[in-house]
Amino acid sequence: MSMLNWRPVADLERREQIAESRIQQLKSEQEQLKSERMQIESDCVRIENEIARLKELNAKLAALWPSSSTSSTPPTTPASDCAP
């Protein structure tokens, strides 16, 4: 009896609705992925800039470190303390 009520047009319309729904879902997911990719690329640029800044600071520290240890002079003792 169900075969007598079966309408190929209704079945095709239902399949078309399902396909269109899936297409919309995929388009939405694609937009979300594009947005996430843009955010990741922005984060990468920010991180690269931070790495460059840290390298620059490390170079400055490396330049200052040896000079700070050699520039310090030992304390001098007063002449009166040296007399026997």
Disulfide bonds with the S-S distance in Angstrom:
none
